[in-house]
Amino acid sequence: MLKFLSSPAQMRFKELQEKLARFSISNEEQLELADLVAKAQKVFQERDSVIARLKAEIAENVLTVTDLFSAGEIRAAGRQPTAKNEKTTPAGRKAKAGGRAGIPVLIHAKVGKGAGAPSKYYKGQKLPPVVPKNFKALDEGGALSANLARYHTAEGKLYFATPEGKAELATLENYIRTGKSVRR
């Protein structure tokens, strides 16, 4: 909640907290601290109501992320540090073992407990001679497209919305159904 205060207010809040921790805070300073907390809570609540209102309008108008932002803006946002992970992975750095450096994972499927390791599909990937077990398990009752869509990554959802992505997804689905890859 501290991030919802201005920089001077944040510094003052920290000072007052330190005094409180040392039990050297006056009654006036306690009131000032309570006021800062109330201000931060008010900003937080206002922010929440704005977010709720925006979500409702987005749903009401059937807007997608690609309606709101360009592909470049979406990619840039994906590279931004998050609170959980302060570091970004540069595209040129080697990926983890078994990965592909700088190539996005479009589908990440793990079906059931006995299906082994998750199956991944990378953008432009050369299809293996045998359909991975996790992908084959999704081809049930003629609902392959819907079942596969549940495992699209965020990048996959964006890519498969493009004409090039739709074509690549159709090739992958045909491969999963028939077990035969078509040369691109």
Steps between C-alpha positions, in 0.01 A plus 500: 500500500801724548537534122172695489656789692714778354878475550513751789203327665671161457816631668298648786303176536826304533633745759183470705503122476859492625401720794205272571728196493732670752200608714613862467201635311292789635120516500506757219730280293270202558212705363716605203587134434132403518420783256764376254357146521149636438621700197672192354189289558281761331725510192509120496119476516457764229744311282309175555172663401658641181637155414161337561327763285754450218463122514122533476524734201752272327270200549190698397665621178670163429846653477817293480853593593584537130220760468661705775872458427725440199701179470817696580349642819388154608846353439663788689262449793593131506864595543434734794620389843226389736480520877560123524787490252708814489722370221406466136639238267675653202410329172863418428563313825491122493174352618476239775598144415276362228381846398562711194679832543274795419223292338164535674311198632153520347346189660591337832288189565508258792198270489442268795749369753638212294569701187869554575671833444297791360486528122603835359455647158732783396434753226606349166600171662589204278251228586641173637427164331270393787220715644574578868274311744363820658395640163346171384294484822336831403358350179180367658147522367583736216582780744873525432492875429313582822709258710826632355392864557496440877878452487593803286750725675443877501737534204322212329161667534637815340682316223212264415275805452711606201452350150849346514428355843164358391672320211769359730238387752298328223816314392567394860141382550514298177827344617347407838195341330684312225851459638638634173684829471470722197819671384481875534 
